[in-house]
Amino acid sequence: MIDRNTIVNRSPGLQAARVSDNEMVILGHDSEHYLGIDESGMAIWDQLDEAKSIGEIIDSMGALYDADNKVIEKDVLVFVERLLNEGVLQTRD
């Protein structure tokens, strides 16, 4: 289970491309699987050039978006969990 202290970063070997101002496509390792992400997902993706804690991501998203912190935390956790399950992100110890 992930929480604010979990450190995550991009998995190596992925290709990502912006297809518009508010959409990005990430191509998986096998080049047959891709994942589309929206504007808020891109804001998270852009932060993961290097490993960061989920708490750091939540805090930075809170500075970007005018929303309840609990909503931001829930949304970030769901998004990061999805990317972990897809193999796009990995955790670090």
Buried (B, 14 or more C-beta within 10 A) or exposed (E): EBEBEBBBBBBEEBEBEEEEEEBBEBBBEEEEEBBEBEEBBBBBBEBBEEEBBBBBBBBBBBEEEEEEEEEBBEBBBEBBBBBBEBBBBBEEE
